[in-house]
Amino acid sequence: MPYKEKETSKLYYTIGEVAEMFEVNTSLIRFWEKEFEILKPKKSKKGNRLFTNDDVETLKLIHHLVKDRGFTLNGAKEKLKKHKLETKKEVEMIKSLDKVKKFLLALKKEL
């Protein structure tokens, strides 16, 4: 999962920061914003997108379904409409398992 956790939590993230977290282009973030009605970043007076932590969490789910699991956009939309909580738990479980894997690989390397 290529999502990069930010060390400090901010109220708002720019589209560039969000794109960097997911290692994607800003154009993909804008595209997902158009496609997924549950994703509604705020806009500054200049029209710049400002993403909250909730928006980033939603993007994690979208990224997981589309990029990691290979869902179509319509399939991802349906999954999020019907099973958002289940999908969120799945992403959190994968994140936890990834941490355990990294720990075990580091441990193995030291042995």
Biotite code that builds the C-alpha atoms (Angstrom):
import biotite.structure as struc

atoms = struc.array([
    struc.Atom([0.000, 0.000, 0.000], chain_id="A", res_id=1, res_name="MET", atom_name="CA", element="C"),
    struc.Atom([1.845, 3.138, -1.147], chain_id="A", res_id=2, res_name="PRO", atom_name="CA", element="C"),
    struc.Atom([0.069, 5.534, 1.198], chain_id="A", res_id=3, res_name="TYR", atom_name="CA", element="C"),
    struc.Atom([2.613, 7.550, 3.187], chain_id="A", res_id=4, res_name="LYS", atom_name="CA", element="C"),
    struc.Atom([1.514, 8.574, 6.673], chain_id="A", res_id=5, res_name="GLU", atom_name="CA", element="C"),
    struc.Atom([2.249, 12.169, 7.578], chain_id="A", res_id=6, res_name="LYS", atom_name="CA", element="C"),
    struc.Atom([4.058, 12.537, 10.899], chain_id="A", res_id=7, res_name="GLU", atom_name="CA", element="C"),
    struc.Atom([2.084, 15.574, 11.980], chain_id="A", res_id=8, res_name="THR", atom_name="CA", element="C"),
    struc.Atom([-1.617, 15.851, 11.532], chain_id="A", res_id=9, res_name="SER", atom_name="CA", element="C"),
    struc.Atom([-2.848, 19.019, 9.889], chain_id="A", res_id=10, res_name="LYS", atom_name="CA", element="C"),
    struc.Atom([-6.348, 20.402, 9.523], chain_id="A", res_id=11, res_name="LEU", atom_name="CA", element="C"),
    struc.Atom([-6.023, 20.729, 5.749], chain_id="A", res_id=12, res_name="TYR", atom_name="CA", element="C"),
    struc.Atom([-3.765, 19.285, 3.082], chain_id="A", res_id=13, res_name="TYR", atom_name="CA", element="C"),
    struc.Atom([-3.199, 20.715, -0.387], chain_id="A", res_id=14, res_name="THR", atom_name="CA", element="C"),
    struc.Atom([-3.850, 18.592, -3.439], chain_id="A", res_id=15, res_name="ILE", atom_name="CA", element="C"),
    struc.Atom([-0.085, 18.352, -3.970], chain_id="A", res_id=16, res_name="GLY", atom_name="CA", element="C"),
    struc.Atom([0.441, 16.977, -0.470], chain_id="A", res_id=17, res_name="GLU", atom_name="CA", element="C"),
    struc.Atom([-2.378, 14.471, -0.926], chain_id="A", res_id=18, res_name="VAL", atom_name="CA", element="C"),
    struc.Atom([-1.046, 13.350, -4.310], chain_id="A", res_id=19, res_name="ALA", atom_name="CA", element="C"),
    struc.Atom([2.385, 12.871, -2.745], chain_id="A", res_id=20, res_name="GLU", atom_name="CA", element="C"),
    struc.Atom([0.911, 10.762, 0.077], chain_id="A", res_id=21, res_name="MET", atom_name="CA", element="C"),
    struc.Atom([-0.583, 8.366, -2.466], chain_id="A", res_id=22, res_name="PHE", atom_name="CA", element="C"),
    struc.Atom([2.246, 8.645, -4.995], chain_id="A", res_id=23, res_name="GLU", atom_name="CA", element="C"),
    struc.Atom([-0.155, 9.682, -7.771], chain_id="A", res_id=24, res_name="VAL", atom_name="CA", element="C"),
    struc.Atom([-0.598, 12.743, -9.959], chain_id="A", res_id=25, res_name="ASN", atom_name="CA", element="C"),
    struc.Atom([-2.797, 15.609, -8.811], chain_id="A", res_id=26, res_name="THR", atom_name="CA", element="C"),
    struc.Atom([-4.915, 15.033, -11.914], chain_id="A", res_id=27, res_name="SER", atom_name="CA", element="C"),
    struc.Atom([-5.941, 11.611, -10.554], chain_id="A", res_id=28, res_name="LEU", atom_name="CA", element="C"),
    struc.Atom([-7.037, 13.194, -7.261], chain_id="A", res_id=29, res_name="ILE", atom_name="CA", element="C"),
    struc.Atom([-9.119, 15.760, -9.191], chain_id="A", res_id=30, res_name="ARG", atom_name="CA", element="C"),
    struc.Atom([-10.591, 12.963, -11.322], chain_id="A", res_id=31, res_name="PHE", atom_name="CA", element="C"),
    struc.Atom([-11.568, 10.936, -8.249], chain_id="A", res_id=32, res_name="TRP", atom_name="CA", element="C"),
    struc.Atom([-13.126, 14.053, -6.754], chain_id="A", res_id=33, res_name="GLU", atom_name="CA", element="C"),
    struc.Atom([-15.395, 14.316, -9.810], chain_id="A", res_id=34, res_name="LYS", atom_name="CA", element="C"),
    struc.Atom([-16.200, 10.607, -9.859], chain_id="A", res_id=35, res_name="GLU", atom_name="CA", element="C"),
    struc.Atom([-16.844, 9.977, -6.159], chain_id="A", res_id=36, res_name="PHE", atom_name="CA", element="C"),
    struc.Atom([-19.546, 12.159, -4.661], chain_id="A", res_id=37, res_name="GLU", atom_name="CA", element="C"),
    struc.Atom([-18.469, 11.211, -1.137], chain_id="A", res_id=38, res_name="ILE", atom_name="CA", element="C"),
    struc.Atom([-15.215, 13.107, -1.737], chain_id="A", res_id=39, res_name="LEU", atom_name="CA", element="C"),
    struc.Atom([-15.864, 16.826, -1.203], chain_id="A", res_id=40, res_name="LYS", atom_name="CA", element="C"),
    struc.Atom([-12.741, 18.825, -0.340], chain_id="A", res_id=41, res_name="PRO", atom_name="CA", element="C"),
    struc.Atom([-13.194, 22.400, 0.765], chain_id="A", res_id=42, res_name="LYS", atom_name="CA", element="C"),
    struc.Atom([-11.997, 25.178, -1.529], chain_id="A", res_id=43, res_name="LYS", atom_name="CA", element="C"),
    struc.Atom([-10.017, 28.236, -0.514], chain_id="A", res_id=44, res_name="SER", atom_name="CA", element="C"),
    struc.Atom([-10.942, 31.725, -1.666], chain_id="A", res_id=45, res_name="LYS", atom_name="CA", element="C"),
    struc.Atom([-8.511, 31.207, -4.542], chain_id="A", res_id=46, res_name="LYS", atom_name="CA", element="C"),
    struc.Atom([-10.237, 27.944, -5.480], chain_id="A", res_id=47, res_name="GLY", atom_name="CA", element="C"),
    struc.Atom([-7.477, 25.638, -4.211], chain_id="A", res_id=48, res_name="ASN", atom_name="CA", element="C"),
    struc.Atom([-8.647, 22.307, -2.863], chain_id="A", res_id=49, res_name="ARG", atom_name="CA", element="C"),
    struc.Atom([-8.170, 21.760, 0.849], chain_id="A", res_id=50, res_name="LEU", atom_name="CA", element="C"),
    struc.Atom([-8.448, 18.151, 1.989], chain_id="A", res_id=51, res_name="PHE", atom_name="CA", element="C"),
    struc.Atom([-9.352, 17.259, 5.574], chain_id="A", res_id=52, res_name="THR", atom_name="CA", element="C"),
    struc.Atom([-8.238, 14.113, 7.401], chain_id="A", res_id=53, res_name="ASN", atom_name="CA", element="C"),
    struc.Atom([-11.662, 12.617, 6.584], chain_id="A", res_id=54, res_name="ASP", atom_name="CA", element="C"),
    struc.Atom([-11.050, 13.322, 2.890], chain_id="A", res_id=55, res_name="ASP", atom_name="CA", element="C"),
    struc.Atom([-7.667, 11.588, 3.146], chain_id="A", res_id=56, res_name="VAL", atom_name="CA", element="C"),
    struc.Atom([-9.338, 8.588, 4.814], chain_id="A", res_id=57, res_name="GLU", atom_name="CA", element="C"),
    struc.Atom([-11.884, 8.447, 1.983], chain_id="A", res_id=58, res_name="THR", atom_name="CA", element="C"),
    struc.Atom([-9.065, 8.626, -0.554], chain_id="A", res_id=59, res_name="LEU", atom_name="CA", element="C"),
    struc.Atom([-7.359, 5.708, 1.210], chain_id="A", res_id=60, res_name="LYS", atom_name="CA", element="C"),
    struc.Atom([-10.490, 3.645, 0.632], chain_id="A", res_id=61, res_name="LEU", atom_name="CA", element="C"),
    struc.Atom([-10.778, 4.711, -3.007], chain_id="A", res_id=62, res_name="ILE", atom_name="CA", element="C"),
    struc.Atom([-7.082, 4.043, -3.626], chain_id="A", res_id=63, res_name="HIS", atom_name="CA", element="C"),
    struc.Atom([-7.303, 0.631, -1.965], chain_id="A", res_id=64, res_name="HIS", atom_name="CA", element="C"),
    struc.Atom([-10.303, -0.432, -4.023], chain_id="A", res_id=65, res_name="LEU", atom_name="CA", element="C"),
    struc.Atom([-9.163, 0.956, -7.382], chain_id="A", res_id=66, res_name="VAL", atom_name="CA", element="C"),
    struc.Atom([-5.387, 0.582, -7.297], chain_id="A", res_id=67, res_name="LYS", atom_name="CA", element="C"),
    struc.Atom([-4.782, -2.300, -4.881], chain_id="A", res_id=68, res_name="ASP", atom_name="CA", element="C"),
    struc.Atom([-7.849, -4.479, -5.463], chain_id="A", res_id=69, res_name="ARG", atom_name="CA", element="C"),
    struc.Atom([-8.473, -3.606, -9.135], chain_id="A", res_id=70, res_name="GLY", atom_name="CA", element="C"),
    struc.Atom([-12.080, -2.445, -8.790], chain_id="A", res_id=71, res_name="PHE", atom_name="CA", element="C"),
    struc.Atom([-13.636, -0.462, -11.623], chain_id="A", res_id=72, res_name="THR", atom_name="CA", element="C"),
    struc.Atom([-14.764, 3.044, -10.681], chain_id="A", res_id=73, res_name="LEU", atom_name="CA", element="C"),
    struc.Atom([-18.392, 1.931, -10.679], chain_id="A", res_id=74, res_name="ASN", atom_name="CA", element="C"),
    struc.Atom([-17.530, -1.126, -8.600], chain_id="A", res_id=75, res_name="GLY", atom_name="CA", element="C"),
    struc.Atom([-15.649, 1.028, -6.086], chain_id="A", res_id=76, res_name="ALA", atom_name="CA", element="C"),
    struc.Atom([-18.566, 3.485, -5.891], chain_id="A", res_id=77, res_name="LYS", atom_name="CA", element="C"),
    struc.Atom([-21.006, 0.655, -5.181], chain_id="A", res_id=78, res_name="GLU", atom_name="CA", element="C"),
    struc.Atom([-18.722, -0.931, -2.597], chain_id="A", res_id=79, res_name="LYS", atom_name="CA", element="C"),
    struc.Atom([-18.339, 2.396, -0.777], chain_id="A", res_id=80, res_name="LEU", atom_name="CA", element="C"),
    struc.Atom([-22.091, 3.066, -0.875], chain_id="A", res_id=81, res_name="LYS", atom_name="CA", element="C"),
    struc.Atom([-23.030, -0.340, 0.484], chain_id="A", res_id=82, res_name="LYS", atom_name="CA", element="C"),
    struc.Atom([-20.009, -1.422, 2.558], chain_id="A", res_id=83, res_name="HIS", atom_name="CA", element="C"),
    struc.Atom([-17.948, 1.645, 3.503], chain_id="A", res_id=84, res_name="LYS", atom_name="CA", element="C"),
    struc.Atom([-17.384, 0.570, 7.119], chain_id="A", res_id=85, res_name="LEU", atom_name="CA", element="C"),
    struc.Atom([-16.408, -2.956, 6.070], chain_id="A", res_id=86, res_name="GLU", atom_name="CA", element="C"),
    struc.Atom([-13.970, -1.546, 3.506], chain_id="A", res_id=87, res_name="THR", atom_name="CA", element="C"),
    struc.Atom([-12.483, 0.823, 6.084], chain_id="A", res_id=88, res_name="LYS", atom_name="CA", element="C"),
    struc.Atom([-11.886, -2.072, 8.483], chain_id="A", res_id=89, res_name="LYS", atom_name="CA", element="C"),
    struc.Atom([-10.285, -4.071, 5.670], chain_id="A", res_id=90, res_name="GLU", atom_name="CA", element="C"),
    struc.Atom([-7.874, -1.232, 4.854], chain_id="A", res_id=91, res_name="VAL", atom_name="CA", element="C"),
    struc.Atom([-6.975, -0.828, 8.537], chain_id="A", res_id=92, res_name="GLU", atom_name="CA", element="C"),
    struc.Atom([-6.352, -4.574, 8.840], chain_id="A", res_id=93, res_name="MET", atom_name="CA", element="C"),
    struc.Atom([-4.073, -4.556, 5.799], chain_id="A", res_id=94, res_name="ILE", atom_name="CA", element="C"),
    struc.Atom([-2.181, -1.594, 7.247], chain_id="A", res_id=95, res_name="LYS", atom_name="CA", element="C"),
    struc.Atom([-1.714, -3.447, 10.557], chain_id="A", res_id=96, res_name="SER", atom_name="CA", element="C"),
    struc.Atom([-0.579, -6.616, 8.799], chain_id="A", res_id=97, res_name="LEU", atom_name="CA", element="C"),
    struc.Atom([1.871, -4.580, 6.723], chain_id="A", res_id=98, res_name="ASP", atom_name="CA", element="C"),
    struc.Atom([3.405, -3.169, 9.936], chain_id="A", res_id=99, res_name="LYS", atom_name="CA", element="C"),
    struc.Atom([3.724, -6.689, 11.366], chain_id="A", res_id=100, res_name="VAL", atom_name="CA", element="C"),
    struc.Atom([5.331, -7.887, 8.135], chain_id="A", res_id=101, res_name="LYS", atom_name="CA", element="C"),
    struc.Atom([7.875, -5.054, 8.204], chain_id="A", res_id=102, res_name="LYS", atom_name="CA", element="C"),
    struc.Atom([8.667, -5.807, 11.842], chain_id="A", res_id=103, res_name="PHE", atom_name="CA", element="C"),
    struc.Atom([9.133, -9.519, 11.162], chain_id="A", res_id=104, res_name="LEU", atom_name="CA", element="C"),
    struc.Atom([11.333, -8.856, 8.118], chain_id="A", res_id=105, res_name="LEU", atom_name="CA", element="C"),
    struc.Atom([13.487, -6.484, 10.186], chain_id="A", res_id=106, res_name="ALA", atom_name="CA", element="C"),
    struc.Atom([13.696, -9.114, 12.919], chain_id="A", res_id=107, res_name="LEU", atom_name="CA", element="C"),
    struc.Atom([14.661, -11.790, 10.400], chain_id="A", res_id=108, res_name="LYS", atom_name="CA", element="C"),
    struc.Atom([17.363, -9.545, 8.995], chain_id="A", res_id=109, res_name="LYS", atom_name="CA", element="C"),
    struc.Atom([18.883, -9.120, 12.461], chain_id="A", res_id=110, res_name="GLU", atom_name="CA", element="C"),
    struc.Atom([19.019, -12.868, 13.147], chain_id="A", res_id=111, res_name="LEU", atom_name="CA", element="C"),
])
